[in-house]
Amino acid sequence: MWHPPEDFQVSFARKTVLVTGANTGLGFEAAVKYVALGAEKLILAVRSAAKGEDAKKRILERTGRSSGDVAIAILTVDLADFASVRGFVRNLHQETPHLDVALLNAGLANPKFEQSSTGWEMAVQVNVLSTALMAVLLLPLLRATAAARIKPAHLTFVNSHGHDMVQKDWYEYAGGSLLKACNDKGKWDAARSYSMVKLMGMAVMQAVARGVTKSSNSLPSPQHPDIIVNAVCPGLCKTDLGRNFGTMSQISGFFFQGVFARTAEEGSRSLVSATALGPESHGRLWHHDILFPVGDIAKDEDFMKQTWAEILDVVSQTQPNLQGTLVGEA
């Protein structure tokens, strides 16, 4: 809002950076910054190759760099489909031997209940389940890069302080399960779903941070993980996240955002700076240029571990031994 994040000038020279949801909004603006800050290779993860090519062209125009001094690769992925996520990671391994930074930014917000082909509510599928699958499958490449560089890699999840809005009665009726509550069409509510999905996203981030800490080999201290895992909240920004909402909602949102929201460029400053933080940020939330306190429910370690266990159970059905990959045993 009125005090946008600082635009940190951190070098990404000689680094390979992955950005999901990179063709629009926060992801696109973050991609521009990575190239402007010297990234050697940028990988745009997008749903459409055509949109990826357009984003690549605009990034080069904005930064004044050429395809001769920065490599920009385009890989397609559909987060509504587990198989697409698995295929994306296979293609990523063919595209690059190194991955220094992974910014998991892709996501959606829906005005009405919509189910994915797997039977899960679409925001749960995209923002939680598929993002969890991608994050864990990226770990071997991030670990290998950290070992080769002798410095930590970075994995950052875009989230929101809105996870703190969740009330226990929103999910206690569903056996205390956020996952089941979010998939209950009869009781589904857009605003509640948004916050519960963000809380599940925090559970994913915390679990990956724990798994990475347990698996660190070259840098074994919990204070020095080989992959720094964190979450970032960019604040309210003027983006097309609400593109699926009705015309009247979009009009009212336009005026509200015009007064209170940051631009996508301002919001992307937080995303980029989060991926350059040190081990003090591991397992933490970056917001307003500080390591921001998480909500009370997100501090409940037992509940968050239970939530992760439910998520892992679902995702493991599509990818065997995901727990082994998480802790570096596979």
N, C-alpha and C positions, 0 to 999 in steps of 0.2 A: 503494500500500500504506500503510505506517504514516505516511508523510509525504506527504500528498496535495498536489497542485499548489496554488499560490496562486490565490485567486479574484479575479483582477484586475478592478477596477472601471473599465472603459474605456467611454467613450461611443460608441454607434453611432447617435447622433442624426442625422437627415436621410440615413441610409444605407439602401440596398436590399440585402437579404441573401438569398442562396439557400442552402438546406441540403438535400442529398440524403439519403435514408434518414431522413426527419425525423419519422416517426411513432412511433419507438420508440428505447429505449436512448440511446446517446451523441448521436445526431442530435436526438432529441426534447429532451434536456436542454440541448443547445447552443441549440436554437431558443427554449426558454424564456429562456435568458440573453440572447439578442439582443433579445428583446422587452423584458425587464426593464431592459436597458441602453439603451433608447430608440430602437431601430431604427424607421425610418419605415415600411418595408415589409418583410415577411418572405414569402419564397416557399418553400413546402414541396413538395419533389419526393418523391412517394410512388408506390407501385405501385397503390394503391387510393384512389379519391376518398373513399370512406366512411371509411377509416382516416385520411385527411387531415383530414376534417371533425371527426372525433373528437379528433385531435391539436390542431387549432385551438381547439376548445372548452376542452380541458385547459390549453393555453398561456394563454389569456385568464383562466381561473380561477386559475392559479398566479401570474400576474403582477399581477392586479388591473387590467389595462388593458382597454379596450373596443374593439370594432371601429370605433368612431368616431375613435379617436386612433392606431390602428395598423392598417395594411392587411395582412391575411394572405391570401395567394393560395395555391391548391392546384393543382398541375400533376402529372399522372400520367406516369410513365415506367417502362418495363420494361427494365432494363439487360441482360437476356438477349437483347434484340432490337435490332440496329443501327437498324432503321427507326423504332422507338419513340424511340430517342435523338435521331435527326434531327428527328422530329416534335416532341419535347419542346422542343428549342432553337428551332424555328420558333414554337411557342406562347409561349415565354418572350419572344421579341422582340415579340410582340403584347401581352403582359402588361405589359411595362415598358420604358421607354426607357433606364433606368439599371440598372447592376449594380455595386455597390461591393465586395461580398464574395461569393465562391463557396466554400462548404465542401463538398467532395466526400467524403462520409462513407459512402455506401451500399456494402455489400459482403456477402459471405457466406463461410462455411466449411462444407465438406461432409465427411461421414464416409466417403463412397464416391464412386467415379468416376461422374460424370454429365455427359452431353454436351448442349450447347445445340443449337438447330436449325441453327446455322452450322457445327457439327462440332467446336467447341472445348470443352474441359473447362469446366464451368460457372463455376468460380471464376476461371478465366482470362478467360472471356467477360465476366463481370460486373465483376470487380475490376481487370482490366487493359485489355482491348480496348475495351469500351464506355466505361469511365471515361476512357481516352485520347481516344476520339472526342468525348465530351462536353466534356472540358477544352479541346481545340483549338477546337471550335465555339463555345465561350463567349468566346474571346479577342476577337473583334471588338466585342462588347458591353462587355466589361471595358475594352478600349482606349478606346472612345468615351467611357465614363464617366470614365476617368482624365483624358482630354483636357478634358472639360467641367468637371470638378471642380478641375483643375490640382493633382491629388494622386494618388498611386498607388492602383489597385484591388488587391484581394487574391484570390489563388487558392490554396487550401490543400487538400492531399490527406491524408486520414487513412491512415496507414501503421503500421508497427511496427518496433521495433528487432529483432524476430524475423527481419528480412531478413539479419541477421548470422549466422544459424545455418546458412546454406547452405554445403555442402561442394562443391568442384569436381567430385568424382566423381559427384555427383548428376545432372549435366547433360553432362559431357564425353563420355559414351558416345553422346549424341545429337548429335554433331557440334559440341559446345560451345554448344548452343542451349537456353536455359531454356524457351522457348516449346514446342519439340518434346518436351523431357523432361516437361513438365507435361501434355502431351497424349498421353502414352504410357500407355494403359490397363493394359498388361501389367506395367509397373514402378511404377504409381501408388501413392503412399503419402500419407495425409492430412496427416501432420505435415510431411513434406518439401514437399508441394504448398503448404502454407500459407506456408512460408518463401520458397519460390521465387517464388510469386505476389507476396509483399511485395517481393522484390528487383526483380522486373519493374516493380512500382509505383514503386520508387525511380528506375528507368531512365526511366519516363514523366515523373516530376516533374522530373528533371534536364534532360531534353530540352526540356520546355516552358519551363523557366527559361532555357535557352540561347536558344531561339527568341524569347522575349520580349525578352531583352537585345539580340539582334541587330536587333529591329524597333522598339525604343523611338525615338519621334520627339520628342514634347514634352519628354521627360526622357531625353536620349540617353546619358547616362553609364552604364556598366555598374554603377556603384555606386548609381544612381538609376533603376531600370527603371520603366516606366509601370504594370506589373503586378508585384507582389511575389508570387513563386511559392515555396511551401515545402511541407514535409510535417510531419506531427505524429504522435507516438506517445503515446496516452493511458495506456499501461501496461495491465496486466491489470485488467479491469473486470467488474463483475457486470452482464452484459447477456444478451440472448437470441441472441447470435451463434451459439451452438452448438445452436440449436433443432432442427436437422436430425439431430443425433446421437441414438443410442439411449438408452433409459431409464437403463441402468446407467451409461453415460458421463455423462449429465446429472446423476445422483445424485452420482457421485464428483466431478464438476466443481463441483457445488453446495457440497460441503463444503470443497473446495480454495479456491474463490473466497471462501467465508465467512471463511477465515482470512487469505488473502493479497491478495484483490482490492480495488480501489477501487470505490466506488459509481459508477453511471453519471453522477451529478451531479459527482462529483469528477473523473472522467475528462474530462467535457465542459469543465471549466475549461481544460484544455490546448488543446482544439480552438478555443475562443473566443479565448484569448490568442494563439494562433498566427496568427489572422486579423487581429490588431492589431499585429503586429511590423513593424519597419522594414526597410529594404533590407539590413541586415546579415544577415537571415534568408533572403535570396533564394538558392534552390537548396540550402537546408540543412534539417536535421531538428530539430524542436523536441520536447524530451522532458525531463521532470522540471524544467521551468522553465529549461532551458538549451539552447543550440544544441549538440546532442549529436553526437559523432563517429559517422559512418556506418561500416559494416563494411568490411573490406578489399576484398571483391569490388566493393562499391559505389564504392570509390575508384578502381577500375580503369577509367579513362576510355574506353579503347578497347573493353573488353568491354561496358560500359554503353551506349556508342554503337551497338555491333553489336546488342545486345538491342533498343534502340529502333528500329533500322533494320528488324528483323524485325517488330516490332509495327506500325510505320508501314506496312510493305508490306501487312500483312493489313487494317488499318483503311482504307487508301487504296482498297481494292477496293470499299468501300461508300460512300466519299466522295471524289470526285476532287479533286486539288490540295490535299490536306490540308496538305502541306508549305508551300504558299504561304500558307494561312491561319495556320499556325504562326508564320511570320516576318513576317506583316503585308503580304503581297503579293497577297492575294486577299480 
